[in-house]
Amino acid sequence: MDHYISFRNIAYQNSLSFIFAIEEINRNMHILPNTSLGFDLYNVNSNQWDTLEAPFLCLTGTGIMIPNYTCRRQKNVAALLTGATWTASAHIGRLLSLYKYPQLPRSVCSESCFPGKRKSAQEGRPPCCYHCTQCPHNEISNETDMDHCVRCPESHYANTEQNHCLQKTVTFLAYEDPLGMALTSLALSFSALTAGVLVVFVKHHHTPIVKANNQALTYILLITLTFCFLCPLLYIGHPNTATCILQQSTFAVLFTVALSTVLAKSVTVVLAFRITVPGRLIRWIMISRFPNFIIPICTLIQLVLCGFWLSKSPPFVDSDAYSKHGHIIIICNKGSTIAFHSVLGYLCSMALGSYTMAYLSRNLPDTFNEAKFMSFSMLIFFSVWVTFLPVYHSTKGKYVVAMEAFSILVSSAGLLGCIFVPKCYIILFRPHRNVLHHVRNKVHSR
């Protein structure tokens, strides 16, 4: 007696194992005596819904596309091997009257691993038995029963189902970004305000409050602060090699000039008011106008540090593909971390020196003395950049750039506000206090 067993070829290995089982049964006379088994392949497909739909089409007479079975031949199906779930297979078997025949076991002991997962072998069990394991982060599998997941390239990221790699979005601190717009507005506003203060001082250059504490140094400081406020504009927009280099070198040189100017003003105040009986050295310092050389000397030291930085390991354009999921952030890499911290440390040491000099002259007459205000400004500057370092190392992505630009604005605003706002108030709103007669009376009253 010949029986034909039809089955659905859901996978190559399933077909081979099923054929091998039939051949072994036919070879052994004790399993099915006087019976030979055969097999046919009908309507091979791998879609579960087609498998479920086909029996209904056949039984209603509207179609003949039933898997592993043909309505044209009056043969009964003895077994059905499917890739659907056991529940679906049971329903199909009931429709095909498989309950009248003994059931054959499946050729595999595990369900198929769909895209997004990979096969993971079970210890001590045959290769056909495995677990389905989710692909690791940023890895995908886009086929059924994959042994290994494939990692997405750095320019792509895995979708939620982990069966496809998507292109990452390139981002940076742009002018259109709300944070970029806020920093740009602050930079332009403070720069315009500083230029306005400079105009006020130039217009009232003949008054005592402008002449006090070296008028030329005041102009240098205001001009330098105007450009310091524009520095954050170099940090906004798509970075390139030129802007990456200019960011650090321009920031370092401009702030060195500003701090050395404050230091020169502090030294001038101390020499003018604290030394009542100058000795030979002090007399030489006053005659040679040594405080005016503080600016070029301090700036030259900073230029040497920047030159060493740019020659050994200059800043360059870099990308951060891991801080934000699905994004590649374009940033400027500082290059040499040691050089960057050396430049910043030099600026902080100058701020500390200026604060010390201003503190020594804190009790001098307020009429000519701006040391008290300079000490406050240096304290703000020093606090901002000391706080900046831990925040800088704990922040990622474009917020690192925003943090550095914000620190530049705050420290510059501290210099402008503490040193020049009190003077502008007197010049514009208390002009009666900005006359020589008032100054002399105030000095004599002390």
ZANU-228528 format. One record per residue (C-alpha): x, y, z; residue in one letter. Coordinates in steps of 0.05 Angstrom, whole numbers, plus 5000, padded with zeros to 4 digits. Layout:
N
<atom xx="X" yy="Y" zz="Z" pado="A"/>
...
END
This chain:
446
<atom xx="5000" yy="5000" zz="5000" pado="M"/>
<atom xx="5028" yy="5068" zz="4980" pado="D"/>
<atom xx="5014" yy="5131" zz="5020" pado="H"/>
<atom xx="5034" yy="5201" zz="5000" pado="Y"/>
<atom xx="5053" yy="5251" zz="5051" pado="I"/>
<atom xx="5050" yy="5324" zz="5029" pado="S"/>
<atom xx="5088" yy="5378" zz="5066" pado="F"/>
<atom xx="5102" yy="5452" zz="5062" pado="R"/>
<atom xx="5174" yy="5471" zz="5047" pado="N"/>
<atom xx="5183" yy="5529" zz="5095" pado="I"/>
<atom xx="5259" yy="5520" zz="5098" pado="A"/>
<atom xx="5311" yy="5479" zz="5061" pado="Y"/>
<atom xx="5334" yy="5442" zz="5124" pado="Q"/>
<atom xx="5262" yy="5424" zz="5141" pado="N"/>
<atom xx="5252" yy="5391" zz="5073" pado="S"/>
<atom xx="5316" yy="5351" zz="5077" pado="L"/>
<atom xx="5301" yy="5325" zz="5147" pado="S"/>
<atom xx="5230" yy="5306" zz="5127" pado="F"/>
<atom xx="5254" yy="5268" zz="5064" pado="I"/>
<atom xx="5308" yy="5233" zz="5105" pado="F"/>
<atom xx="5255" yy="5210" zz="5156" pado="A"/>
<atom xx="5211" yy="5181" zz="5101" pado="I"/>
<atom xx="5270" yy="5143" zz="5071" pado="E"/>
<atom xx="5289" yy="5114" zz="5138" pado="E"/>
<atom xx="5217" yy="5091" zz="5150" pado="I"/>
<atom xx="5214" yy="5057" zz="5082" pado="N"/>
<atom xx="5281" yy="5022" zz="5095" pado="R"/>
<atom xx="5258" yy="4993" zz="5162" pado="N"/>
<atom xx="5209" yy="4935" zz="5151" pado="M"/>
<atom xx="5187" yy="4936" zz="5224" pado="H"/>
<atom xx="5160" yy="5007" zz="5227" pado="I"/>
<atom xx="5106" yy="5005" zz="5173" pado="L"/>
<atom xx="5103" yy="4934" zz="5144" pado="P"/>
<atom xx="5073" yy="4926" zz="5075" pado="N"/>
<atom xx="5070" yy="5002" zz="5069" pado="T"/>
<atom xx="5113" yy="5050" zz="5029" pado="S"/>
<atom xx="5112" yy="5125" zz="5039" pado="L"/>
<atom xx="5120" yy="5177" zz="4986" pado="G"/>
<atom xx="5118" yy="5253" zz="4985" pado="F"/>
<atom xx="5095" yy="5310" zz="4940" pado="D"/>
<atom xx="5109" yy="5385" zz="4942" pado="L"/>
<atom xx="5050" yy="5430" zz="4927" pado="Y"/>
<atom xx="5044" yy="5506" zz="4926" pado="N"/>
<atom xx="5107" yy="5521" zz="4965" pado="V"/>
<atom xx="5104" yy="5588" zz="5001" pado="N"/>
<atom xx="5128" yy="5617" zz="5066" pado="S"/>
<atom xx="5071" yy="5664" zz="5084" pado="N"/>
<atom xx="5030" yy="5644" zz="5145" pado="Q"/>
<atom xx="4967" yy="5680" zz="5122" pado="W"/>
<atom xx="4968" yy="5644" zz="5055" pado="D"/>
<atom xx="4974" yy="5578" zz="5093" pado="T"/>
<atom xx="4912" yy="5595" zz="5135" pado="L"/>
<atom xx="4872" yy="5622" zz="5076" pado="E"/>
<atom xx="4884" yy="5566" zz="5027" pado="A"/>
<atom xx="4843" yy="5511" zz="5061" pado="P"/>
<atom xx="4782" yy="5556" zz="5062" pado="F"/>
<atom xx="4791" yy="5572" zz="4988" pado="L"/>
<atom xx="4795" yy="5498" zz="4971" pado="C"/>
<atom xx="4736" yy="5476" zz="5014" pado="L"/>
<atom xx="4691" yy="5532" zz="4987" pado="T"/>
<atom xx="4708" yy="5515" zz="4915" pado="G"/>
<atom xx="4736" yy="5584" zz="4901" pado="T"/>
<atom xx="4809" yy="5563" zz="4894" pado="G"/>
<atom xx="4857" yy="5505" zz="4894" pado="I"/>
<atom xx="4918" yy="5539" zz="4925" pado="M"/>
<atom xx="4922" yy="5498" zz="4988" pado="I"/>
<atom xx="4993" yy="5484" zz="5013" pado="P"/>
<atom xx="5017" yy="5412" zz="5005" pado="N"/>
<atom xx="4950" yy="5388" zz="4979" pado="Y"/>
<atom xx="4913" yy="5388" zz="4912" pado="T"/>
<atom xx="4838" yy="5383" zz="4907" pado="C"/>
<atom xx="4844" yy="5352" zz="4837" pado="R"/>
<atom xx="4872" yy="5287" zz="4865" pado="R"/>
<atom xx="4828" yy="5248" zz="4910" pado="Q"/>
<atom xx="4882" yy="5232" zz="4960" pado="K"/>
<atom xx="4882" yy="5243" zz="5034" pado="N"/>
<atom xx="4938" yy="5280" zz="5067" pado="V"/>
<atom xx="4972" yy="5238" zz="5119" pado="A"/>
<atom xx="5016" yy="5294" zz="5148" pado="A"/>
<atom xx="5025" yy="5368" zz="5143" pado="L"/>
<atom xx="5090" yy="5404" zz="5161" pado="L"/>
<atom xx="5080" yy="5479" zz="5169" pado="T"/>
<atom xx="5118" yy="5539" zz="5194" pado="G"/>
<atom xx="5058" yy="5570" zz="5228" pado="A"/>
<atom xx="5044" yy="5563" zz="5302" pado="T"/>
<atom xx="5018" yy="5498" zz="5331" pado="W"/>
<atom xx="4949" yy="5529" zz="5339" pado="T"/>
<atom xx="4945" yy="5546" zz="5265" pado="A"/>
<atom xx="4972" yy="5478" zz="5245" pado="S"/>
<atom xx="4918" yy="5444" zz="5287" pado="A"/>
<atom xx="4863" yy="5482" zz="5252" pado="H"/>
<atom xx="4890" yy="5464" zz="5183" pado="I"/>
<atom xx="4898" yy="5391" zz="5204" pado="G"/>
<atom xx="4825" yy="5389" zz="5227" pado="R"/>
<atom xx="4802" yy="5417" zz="5160" pado="L"/>
<atom xx="4842" yy="5365" zz="5122" pado="L"/>
<atom xx="4818" yy="5307" zz="5166" pado="S"/>
<atom xx="4889" yy="5293" zz="5191" pado="L"/>
<atom xx="4860" yy="5267" zz="5257" pado="Y"/>
<atom xx="4847" yy="5201" zz="5221" pado="K"/>
<atom xx="4921" yy="5189" zz="5212" pado="Y"/>
<atom xx="4979" yy="5185" zz="5260" pado="P"/>
<atom xx="5017" yy="5252" zz="5265" pado="Q"/>
<atom xx="5090" yy="5258" zz="5244" pado="L"/>
<atom xx="5136" yy="5299" zz="5289" pado="P"/>
<atom xx="5163" yy="5366" zz="5267" pado="R"/>
<atom xx="5234" yy="5369" zz="5238" pado="S"/>
<atom xx="5254" yy="5426" zz="5285" pado="V"/>
<atom xx="5240" yy="5437" zz="5359" pado="C"/>
<atom xx="5240" yy="5514" zz="5357" pado="S"/>
<atom xx="5200" yy="5567" zz="5322" pado="E"/>
<atom xx="5234" yy="5609" zz="5270" pado="S"/>
<atom xx="5271" yy="5671" zz="5293" pado="C"/>
<atom xx="5242" yy="5731" zz="5257" pado="F"/>
<atom xx="5281" yy="5793" zz="5234" pado="P"/>
<atom xx="5307" yy="5832" zz="5293" pado="G"/>
<atom xx="5328" yy="5769" zz="5330" pado="K"/>
<atom xx="5382" yy="5716" zz="5322" pado="R"/>
<atom xx="5388" yy="5643" zz="5338" pado="K"/>
<atom xx="5422" yy="5625" zz="5403" pado="S"/>
<atom xx="5441" yy="5552" zz="5413" pado="A"/>
<atom xx="5414" yy="5513" zz="5472" pado="Q"/>
<atom xx="5468" yy="5477" zz="5510" pado="E"/>
<atom xx="5463" yy="5402" zz="5507" pado="G"/>
<atom xx="5409" yy="5401" zz="5453" pado="R"/>
<atom xx="5410" yy="5388" zz="5378" pado="P"/>
<atom xx="5427" yy="5446" zz="5330" pado="P"/>
<atom xx="5354" yy="5450" zz="5309" pado="C"/>
<atom xx="5336" yy="5471" zz="5380" pado="C"/>
<atom xx="5353" yy="5543" zz="5397" pado="Y"/>
<atom xx="5329" yy="5606" zz="5431" pado="H"/>
<atom xx="5311" yy="5670" zz="5394" pado="C"/>
<atom xx="5353" yy="5727" zz="5423" pado="T"/>
<atom xx="5342" yy="5801" zz="5411" pado="Q"/>
<atom xx="5398" yy="5834" zz="5372" pado="C"/>
<atom xx="5445" yy="5877" zz="5414" pado="P"/>
<atom xx="5443" yy="5953" zz="5412" pado="H"/>
<atom xx="5453" yy="5982" zz="5343" pado="N"/>
<atom xx="5455" yy="5913" zz="5310" pado="E"/>
<atom xx="5402" yy="5884" zz="5263" pado="I"/>
<atom xx="5380" yy="5820" zz="5230" pado="S"/>
<atom xx="5338" yy="5829" zz="5167" pado="N"/>
<atom xx="5326" yy="5755" zz="5151" pado="E"/>
<atom xx="5292" yy="5696" zz="5186" pado="T"/>
<atom xx="5335" yy="5649" zz="5228" pado="D"/>
<atom xx="5400" yy="5689" zz="5224" pado="M"/>
<atom xx="5457" yy="5661" zz="5265" pado="D"/>
<atom xx="5489" yy="5729" zz="5277" pado="H"/>
<atom xx="5466" yy="5801" zz="5279" pado="C"/>
<atom xx="5500" yy="5854" zz="5235" pado="V"/>
<atom xx="5524" yy="5919" zz="5267" pado="R"/>
<atom xx="5501" yy="5984" zz="5234" pado="C"/>
<atom xx="5557" yy="6031" zz="5210" pado="P"/>
<atom xx="5571" yy="6094" zz="5251" pado="E"/>
<atom xx="5532" yy="6136" zz="5201" pado="S"/>
<atom xx="5469" yy="6094" zz="5214" pado="H"/>
<atom xx="5429" yy="6068" zz="5273" pado="Y"/>
<atom xx="5382" yy="6009" zz="5283" pado="A"/>
<atom xx="5307" yy="6022" zz="5281" pado="N"/>
<atom xx="5261" yy="6001" zz="5338" pado="T"/>
<atom xx="5248" yy="5932" zz="5308" pado="E"/>
<atom xx="5323" yy="5923" zz="5296" pado="Q"/>
<atom xx="5313" yy="5897" zz="5225" pado="N"/>
<atom xx="5337" yy="5957" zz="5187" pado="H"/>
<atom xx="5393" yy="6010" zz="5192" pado="C"/>
<atom xx="5370" yy="6083" zz="5186" pado="L"/>
<atom xx="5413" yy="6143" zz="5166" pado="Q"/>
<atom xx="5432" yy="6187" zz="5225" pado="K"/>
<atom xx="5416" yy="6262" zz="5224" pado="T"/>
<atom xx="5476" yy="6308" zz="5224" pado="V"/>
<atom xx="5468" yy="6363" zz="5277" pado="T"/>
<atom xx="5509" yy="6420" zz="5306" pado="F"/>
<atom xx="5497" yy="6485" zz="5345" pado="L"/>
<atom xx="5463" yy="6522" zz="5288" pado="A"/>
<atom xx="5439" yy="6594" zz="5286" pado="Y"/>
<atom xx="5368" yy="6568" zz="5274" pado="E"/>
<atom xx="5371" yy="6527" zz="5338" pado="D"/>
<atom xx="5336" yy="6561" zz="5397" pado="P"/>
<atom xx="5399" yy="6556" zz="5438" pado="L"/>
<atom xx="5441" yy="6583" zz="5380" pado="G"/>
<atom xx="5393" yy="6641" zz="5370" pado="M"/>
<atom xx="5395" yy="6659" zz="5444" pado="A"/>
<atom xx="5471" yy="6659" zz="5446" pado="L"/>
<atom xx="5475" yy="6700" zz="5382" pado="T"/>
<atom xx="5426" yy="6751" zz="5409" pado="S"/>
<atom xx="5465" yy="6757" zz="5474" pado="L"/>
<atom xx="5532" yy="6764" zz="5439" pado="A"/>
<atom xx="5508" yy="6819" zz="5392" pado="L"/>
<atom xx="5471" yy="6856" zz="5447" pado="S"/>
<atom xx="5529" yy="6857" zz="5495" pado="F"/>
<atom xx="5578" yy="6876" zz="5440" pado="S"/>
<atom xx="5533" yy="6935" zz="5420" pado="A"/>
<atom xx="5526" yy="6955" zz="5493" pado="L"/>
<atom xx="5602" yy="6954" zz="5503" pado="T"/>
<atom xx="5611" yy="6997" zz="5441" pado="A"/>
<atom xx="5559" yy="7045" zz="5469" pado="G"/>
<atom xx="5598" yy="7050" zz="5535" pado="V"/>
<atom xx="5661" yy="7065" zz="5495" pado="L"/>
<atom xx="5625" yy="7121" zz="5459" pado="V"/>
<atom xx="5603" yy="7150" zz="5526" pado="V"/>
<atom xx="5674" yy="7148" zz="5553" pado="F"/>
<atom xx="5703" yy="7180" zz="5490" pado="V"/>
<atom xx="5650" yy="7234" zz="5491" pado="K"/>
<atom xx="5665" yy="7251" zz="5565" pado="H"/>
<atom xx="5740" yy="7241" zz="5560" pado="H"/>
<atom xx="5754" yy="7307" zz="5593" pado="H"/>
<atom xx="5718" yy="7289" zz="5658" pado="T"/>
<atom xx="5755" yy="7267" zz="5721" pado="P"/>
<atom xx="5722" yy="7198" zz="5725" pado="I"/>
<atom xx="5745" yy="7180" zz="5654" pado="V"/>
<atom xx="5815" yy="7207" zz="5665" pado="K"/>
<atom xx="5824" yy="7168" zz="5729" pado="A"/>
<atom xx="5863" yy="7102" zz="5729" pado="N"/>
<atom xx="5896" yy="7110" zz="5661" pado="N"/>
<atom xx="5849" yy="7132" zz="5606" pado="Q"/>
<atom xx="5886" yy="7094" zz="5551" pado="A"/>
<atom xx="5879" yy="7028" zz="5589" pado="L"/>
<atom xx="5804" yy="7040" zz="5596" pado="T"/>
<atom xx="5797" yy="7048" zz="5520" pado="Y"/>
<atom xx="5838" yy="6985" zz="5508" pado="I"/>
<atom xx="5795" yy="6945" zz="5556" pado="L"/>
<atom xx="5729" yy="6968" zz="5525" pado="L"/>
<atom xx="5753" yy="6954" zz="5454" pado="I"/>
<atom xx="5777" yy="6885" zz="5475" pado="T"/>
<atom xx="5711" yy="6869" zz="5511" pado="L"/>
<atom xx="5673" yy="6888" zz="5448" pado="T"/>
<atom xx="5709" yy="6834" zz="5410" pado="F"/>
<atom xx="5705" yy="6785" zz="5469" pado="C"/>
<atom xx="5629" yy="6788" zz="5465" pado="F"/>
<atom xx="5633" yy="6769" zz="5391" pado="L"/>
<atom xx="5675" yy="6707" zz="5405" pado="C"/>
<atom xx="5615" yy="6661" zz="5416" pado="P"/>
<atom xx="5594" yy="6673" zz="5343" pado="L"/>
<atom xx="5654" yy="6629" zz="5324" pado="L"/>
<atom xx="5622" yy="6571" zz="5363" pado="Y"/>
<atom xx="5555" yy="6574" zz="5327" pado="I"/>
<atom xx="5544" yy="6545" zz="5257" pado="G"/>
<atom xx="5573" yy="6486" zz="5220" pado="H"/>
<atom xx="5645" yy="6477" zz="5245" pado="P"/>
<atom xx="5704" yy="6476" zz="5197" pado="N"/>
<atom xx="5779" yy="6474" zz="5207" pado="T"/>
<atom xx="5787" yy="6550" zz="5206" pado="A"/>
<atom xx="5732" yy="6564" zz="5257" pado="T"/>
<atom xx="5757" yy="6508" zz="5303" pado="C"/>
<atom xx="5826" yy="6540" zz="5305" pado="I"/>
<atom xx="5799" yy="6611" zz="5311" pado="L"/>
<atom xx="5753" yy="6592" zz="5368" pado="Q"/>
<atom xx="5809" yy="6576" zz="5416" pado="Q"/>
<atom xx="5864" yy="6623" zz="5392" pado="S"/>
<atom xx="5818" yy="6684" zz="5388" pado="T"/>
<atom xx="5787" yy="6669" zz="5455" pado="F"/>
<atom xx="5855" yy="6659" zz="5488" pado="A"/>
<atom xx="5888" yy="6722" zz="5460" pado="V"/>
<atom xx="5829" yy="6770" zz="5471" pado="L"/>
<atom xx="5818" yy="6748" zz="5542" pado="F"/>
<atom xx="5892" yy="6753" zz="5556" pado="T"/>
<atom xx="5892" yy="6825" zz="5532" pado="V"/>
<atom xx="5830" yy="6841" zz="5574" pado="A"/>
<atom xx="5858" yy="6809" zz="5638" pado="L"/>
<atom xx="5927" yy="6840" zz="5628" pado="S"/>
<atom xx="5894" yy="6908" zz="5621" pado="T"/>
<atom xx="5857" yy="6898" zz="5686" pado="V"/>
<atom xx="5922" yy="6876" zz="5718" pado="L"/>
<atom xx="5957" yy="6938" zz="5692" pado="A"/>
<atom xx="5901" yy="6982" zz="5719" pado="K"/>
<atom xx="5907" yy="6947" zz="5787" pado="S"/>
<atom xx="5982" yy="6957" zz="5789" pado="V"/>
<atom xx="5973" yy="7030" zz="5770" pado="T"/>
<atom xx="5924" yy="7041" zz="5828" pado="V"/>
<atom xx="5970" yy="7007" zz="5878" pado="V"/>
<atom xx="6031" yy="7047" zz="5855" pado="L"/>
<atom xx="5993" yy="7112" zz="5856" pado="A"/>
<atom xx="5960" yy="7107" zz="5924" pado="F"/>
<atom xx="5995" yy="7055" zz="5966" pado="R"/>
<atom xx="6066" yy="7080" zz="5957" pado="I"/>
<atom xx="6073" yy="7146" zz="5994" pado="T"/>
<atom xx="6149" yy="7149" zz="5996" pado="V"/>
<atom xx="6173" yy="7111" zz="5934" pado="P"/>
<atom xx="6244" yy="7084" zz="5934" pado="G"/>
<atom xx="6291" yy="7080" zz="5875" pado="R"/>
<atom xx="6257" yy="7019" zz="5844" pado="L"/>
<atom xx="6187" yy="7046" zz="5853" pado="I"/>
<atom xx="6210" yy="7113" zz="5825" pado="R"/>
<atom xx="6238" yy="7077" zz="5763" pado="W"/>
<atom xx="6174" yy="7038" zz="5754" pado="I"/>
<atom xx="6132" yy="7102" zz="5756" pado="M"/>
<atom xx="6177" yy="7140" zz="5708" pado="I"/>
<atom xx="6186" yy="7083" zz="5658" pado="S"/>
<atom xx="6111" yy="7071" zz="5657" pado="R"/>
<atom xx="6124" yy="6997" zz="5669" pado="F"/>
<atom xx="6049" yy="6980" zz="5679" pado="P"/>
<atom xx="6039" yy="6994" zz="5605" pado="N"/>
<atom xx="6086" yy="6937" zz="5587" pado="F"/>
<atom xx="6044" yy="6886" zz="5625" pado="I"/>
<atom xx="5996" yy="6879" zz="5566" pado="I"/>
<atom xx="6048" yy="6861" zz="5512" pado="P"/>
<atom xx="6088" yy="6816" zz="5560" pado="I"/>
<atom xx="6027" yy="6776" zz="5583" pado="C"/>
<atom xx="5999" yy="6772" zz="5512" pado="T"/>
<atom xx="6066" yy="6747" zz="5486" pado="L"/>
<atom xx="6066" yy="6690" zz="5537" pado="I"/>
<atom xx="5997" yy="6669" zz="5515" pado="Q"/>
<atom xx="6017" yy="6673" zz="5441" pado="L"/>
<atom xx="6074" yy="6625" zz="5456" pado="V"/>
<atom xx="6027" yy="6576" zz="5490" pado="L"/>
<atom xx="5978" yy="6580" zz="5431" pado="C"/>
<atom xx="6034" yy="6572" zz="5381" pado="G"/>
<atom xx="6058" yy="6509" zz="5416" pado="F"/>
<atom xx="5986" yy="6484" zz="5417" pado="W"/>
<atom xx="5973" yy="6496" zz="5344" pado="L"/>
<atom xx="6039" yy="6467" zz="5322" pado="S"/>
<atom xx="6034" yy="6402" zz="5362" pado="K"/>
<atom xx="5960" yy="6384" zz="5364" pado="S"/>
<atom xx="5914" yy="6438" zz="5337" pado="P"/>
<atom xx="5838" yy="6435" zz="5343" pado="P"/>
<atom xx="5802" yy="6398" zz="5286" pado="F"/>
<atom xx="5731" yy="6381" zz="5263" pado="V"/>
<atom xx="5705" yy="6319" zz="5297" pado="D"/>
<atom xx="5639" yy="6281" zz="5301" pado="S"/>
<atom xx="5602" yy="6252" zz="5360" pado="D"/>
<atom xx="5558" yy="6193" zz="5339" pado="A"/>
<atom xx="5540" yy="6166" zz="5408" pado="Y"/>
<atom xx="5517" yy="6224" zz="5453" pado="S"/>
<atom xx="5447" yy="6228" zz="5422" pado="K"/>
<atom xx="5411" yy="6168" zz="5391" pado="H"/>
<atom xx="5400" yy="6175" zz="5316" pado="G"/>
<atom xx="5444" yy="6237" zz="5310" pado="H"/>
<atom xx="5516" yy="6253" zz="5289" pado="I"/>
<atom xx="5538" yy="6317" zz="5325" pado="I"/>
<atom xx="5592" yy="6357" zz="5289" pado="I"/>
<atom xx="5639" yy="6390" zz="5339" pado="I"/>
<atom xx="5708" yy="6420" zz="5345" pado="C"/>
<atom xx="5757" yy="6374" zz="5380" pado="N"/>
<atom xx="5805" yy="6413" zz="5424" pado="K"/>
<atom xx="5865" yy="6372" zz="5400" pado="G"/>
<atom xx="5914" yy="6374" zz="5457" pado="S"/>
<atom xx="5876" yy="6372" zz="5522" pado="T"/>
<atom xx="5938" yy="6392" zz="5561" pado="I"/>
<atom xx="5948" yy="6454" zz="5518" pado="A"/>
<atom xx="5875" yy="6474" zz="5525" pado="F"/>
<atom xx="5878" yy="6469" zz="5601" pado="H"/>
<atom xx="5945" yy="6505" zz="5602" pado="S"/>
<atom xx="5915" yy="6564" zz="5564" pado="V"/>
<atom xx="5855" yy="6565" zz="5610" pado="L"/>
<atom xx="5899" yy="6558" zz="5672" pado="G"/>
<atom xx="5942" yy="6617" zz="5649" pado="Y"/>
<atom xx="5879" yy="6660" zz="5643" pado="L"/>
<atom xx="5855" yy="6640" zz="5712" pado="C"/>
<atom xx="5924" yy="6655" zz="5742" pado="S"/>
<atom xx="5921" yy="6725" zz="5712" pado="M"/>
<atom xx="5852" yy="6735" zz="5740" pado="A"/>
<atom xx="5876" yy="6712" zz="5808" pado="L"/>
<atom xx="5936" yy="6761" zz="5804" pado="G"/>
<atom xx="5890" yy="6819" zz="5784" pado="S"/>
<atom xx="5844" yy="6802" zz="5842" pado="Y"/>
<atom xx="5902" yy="6801" zz="5891" pado="T"/>
<atom xx="5927" yy="6869" zz="5867" pado="M"/>
<atom xx="5858" yy="6899" zz="5869" pado="A"/>
<atom xx="5846" yy="6871" zz="5939" pado="Y"/>
<atom xx="5909" yy="6906" zz="5964" pado="L"/>
<atom xx="5880" yy="6973" zz="5944" pado="S"/>
<atom xx="5809" yy="6961" zz="5967" pado="R"/>
<atom xx="5811" yy="7015" zz="6022" pado="N"/>
<atom xx="5835" yy="7072" zz="5977" pado="L"/>
<atom xx="5789" yy="7132" zz="5965" pado="P"/>
<atom xx="5729" yy="7115" zz="5922" pado="D"/>
<atom xx="5735" yy="7177" zz="5879" pado="T"/>
<atom xx="5792" yy="7152" zz="5837" pado="F"/>
<atom xx="5793" yy="7080" zz="5860" pado="N"/>
<atom xx="5761" yy="7026" zz="5817" pado="E"/>
<atom xx="5800" yy="6970" zz="5851" pado="A"/>
<atom xx="5739" yy="6948" zz="5890" pado="K"/>
<atom xx="5700" yy="6939" zz="5826" pado="F"/>
<atom xx="5758" yy="6904" zz="5791" pado="M"/>
<atom xx="5764" yy="6855" zz="5849" pado="S"/>
<atom xx="5691" yy="6837" zz="5841" pado="F"/>
<atom xx="5699" yy="6828" zz="5766" pado="S"/>
<atom xx="5760" yy="6783" zz="5774" pado="M"/>
<atom xx="5723" yy="6742" zz="5827" pado="L"/>
<atom xx="5666" yy="6731" zz="5777" pado="I"/>
<atom xx="5714" yy="6713" zz="5721" pado="F"/>
<atom xx="5753" yy="6664" zz="5764" pado="F"/>
<atom xx="5689" yy="6632" zz="5791" pado="S"/>
<atom xx="5659" yy="6624" zz="5721" pado="V"/>
<atom xx="5719" yy="6587" zz="5691" pado="W"/>
<atom xx="5732" yy="6544" zz="5752" pado="V"/>
<atom xx="5659" yy="6522" zz="5749" pado="T"/>
<atom xx="5665" yy="6512" zz="5674" pado="F"/>
<atom xx="5717" yy="6456" zz="5679" pado="L"/>
<atom xx="5674" yy="6403" zz="5715" pado="P"/>
<atom xx="5612" yy="6422" zz="5675" pado="V"/>
<atom xx="5653" yy="6418" zz="5610" pado="Y"/>
<atom xx="5675" yy="6347" zz="5625" pado="H"/>
<atom xx="5606" yy="6323" zz="5645" pado="S"/>
<atom xx="5569" yy="6352" zz="5585" pado="T"/>
<atom xx="5564" yy="6321" zz="5516" pado="K"/>
<atom xx="5546" yy="6340" zz="5445" pado="G"/>
<atom xx="5530" yy="6410" zz="5424" pado="K"/>
<atom xx="5517" yy="6430" zz="5496" pado="Y"/>
<atom xx="5592" yy="6430" zz="5507" pado="V"/>
<atom xx="5598" yy="6485" zz="5454" pado="V"/>
<atom xx="5540" yy="6523" zz="5484" pado="A"/>
<atom xx="5570" yy="6519" zz="5553" pado="M"/>
<atom xx="5637" yy="6547" zz="5530" pado="E"/>
<atom xx="5603" yy="6604" zz="5492" pado="A"/>
<atom xx="5559" yy="6620" zz="5552" pado="F"/>
<atom xx="5620" yy="6622" zz="5598" pado="S"/>
<atom xx="5653" yy="6672" zz="5552" pado="I"/>
<atom xx="5591" yy="6716" zz="5554" pado="L"/>
<atom xx="5584" yy="6713" zz="5630" pado="V"/>
<atom xx="5657" yy="6727" zz="5645" pado="S"/>
<atom xx="5658" yy="6785" zz="5596" pado="S"/>
<atom xx="5594" yy="6813" zz="5624" pado="A"/>
<atom xx="5625" yy="6809" zz="5694" pado="G"/>
<atom xx="5683" yy="6854" zz="5671" pado="L"/>
<atom xx="5637" yy="6903" zz="5636" pado="L"/>
<atom xx="5585" yy="6907" zz="5691" pado="G"/>
<atom xx="5630" yy="6912" zz="5752" pado="C"/>
<atom xx="5681" yy="6961" zz="5723" pado="I"/>
<atom xx="5641" yy="7006" zz="5677" pado="F"/>
<atom xx="5568" yy="7007" zz="5699" pado="V"/>
<atom xx="5582" yy="7047" zz="5763" pado="P"/>
<atom xx="5622" yy="7098" zz="5722" pado="K"/>
<atom xx="5568" yy="7103" zz="5668" pado="C"/>
<atom xx="5516" yy="7115" zz="5722" pado="Y"/>
<atom xx="5555" yy="7175" zz="5748" pado="I"/>
<atom xx="5570" yy="7202" zz="5679" pado="I"/>
<atom xx="5498" yy="7198" zz="5654" pado="L"/>
<atom xx="5455" yy="7206" zz="5716" pado="F"/>
<atom xx="5500" yy="7241" zz="5768" pado="R"/>
<atom xx="5541" yy="7291" zz="5727" pado="P"/>
<atom xx="5548" yy="7337" zz="5788" pado="H"/>
<atom xx="5594" yy="7284" zz="5819" pado="R"/>
<atom xx="5638" yy="7282" zz="5757" pado="N"/>
<atom xx="5670" yy="7350" zz="5766" pado="V"/>
<atom xx="5737" yy="7368" zz="5795" pado="L"/>
<atom xx="5707" yy="7413" zz="5849" pado="H"/>
<atom xx="5665" yy="7355" zz="5876" pado="H"/>
<atom xx="5725" yy="7309" zz="5874" pado="V"/>
<atom xx="5769" yy="7356" zz="5915" pado="R"/>
<atom xx="5716" yy="7369" zz="5966" pado="N"/>
<atom xx="5705" yy="7294" zz="5974" pado="K"/>
<atom xx="5780" yy="7281" zz="5983" pado="V"/>
<atom xx="5787" yy="7337" zz="6035" pado="H"/>
<atom xx="5726" yy="7313" zz="6072" pado="S"/>
<atom xx="5762" yy="7246" zz="6083" pado="R"/>
END
